[in-house]
């Protein structure tokens, strides 16, 4: 990942977008970042440690936001289906009564 030098903001954003779209990959990405952090610590690249920490922090925040957004969407969908079911029952009730 760092073969061409330290990552820039665009690469960090790309990683976060990828992780948000593929939530099941987050543990693997986090493990990679942890391993990378230890590797950079061994060779005393403190600047890279700050970059890894920034990535990890941003990744965690965006994953949490995506999870909340997904849960809200599911809740709204469930409520809409419930309202639809209730409306259908009412219309059937009126048809039977008429």
C-alpha positions in Angstrom: 0.0 0.0 0.0 2.9 2.4 0.7 5.2 1.3 -2.1 4.9 4.7 -3.8 5.4 6.7 -0.6 3.1 7.8 2.2 -0.7 7.8 1.5 -2.4 11.0 0.7 -5.9 12.2 1.6 -7.4 10.7 -1.5 -6.1 7.2 -0.6 -7.5 7.5 2.9 -10.9 8.5 1.6 -10.8 5.7 -1.0 -10.1 3.1 1.8 -12.9 4.5 3.9 -15.4 4.4 1.1 -14.3 0.8 0.2 -14.7 -0.2 3.9 -18.2 1.4 4.2 -19.4 -0.5 1.1 -17.9 -3.8 2.3 -18.5 -3.8 6.1 -17.5 -7.5 6.4 -14.0 -6.5 5.3 -13.5 -4.0 8.2 -11.9 -6.6 10.5 -9.4 -7.5 7.8 -8.6 -3.9 7.1 -8.2 -3.1 10.8 -5.9 -6.1 11.2 -3.8 -4.9 8.3 -3.6 -1.4 9.7 -2.5 -2.8 13.1 0.2 -5.0 11.5 1.4 -2.0 9.5 1.5 0.1 12.6 3.7 -2.4 14.4 6.0 -2.7 11.4 6.4 1.1 11.2 7.1 1.2 15.0 9.9 -1.3 14.6 11.6 0.9 12.1 10.8 4.1 14.0 8.6 5.8 11.3 6.6 7.9 13.7 5.1 9.9 10.8 3.6 6.7 9.3 2.2 5.8 12.7 0.2 9.0 12.7 -1.1 8.2 9.2 -2.1 4.7 10.2 -3.9 6.1 13.3 -5.7 8.6 11.2 -6.9 5.9 8.8 -8.0 3.7 11.6 -9.9 6.5 13.4 -11.6 7.6 10.2 -12.4 4.1 9.2 -14.0 3.4 12.6 -16.1 6.6 12.4 -17.3 6.0 8.9 -18.1 2.4 9.6 -20.2 3.4 12.6 -22.0 6.1 10.6 -22.7 3.5 7.8 -24.1 1.1 10.3 -26.3 3.7 11.8 -27.5 4.8 8.4 -28.2 1.2 7.4 -30.2 0.5 10.6 -32.2 3.7 10.1 -33.0 2.6 6.5 -34.1 -0.9 7.7 -36.3 0.7 10.4 -37.9 3.0 7.9 -38.5 0.1 5.5 -40.1 -2.0 8.3 -42.3 0.9 9.3 -43.4 1.4 5.7 -44.2 -2.3 5.3 -46.2 -2.2 8.5 -48.2 0.8 7.3 -48.8 -0.9 4.0 -50.0 -4.1 5.8 -52.4 -2.1 8.0 -53.8 -0.2 5.0 -54.3 -3.5 3.1 -56.2 -5.0 6.1 -58.4 -1.9 6.4 -59.2 -2.0 2.7 -60.1 -5.7 2.9 -62.2 -5.0 6.0 -64.2 -2.3 4.1 -64.6 -4.6 1.1 -66.1 -7.4 3.3 -68.4 -4.9 5.0 -69.7 -3.5 1.7 
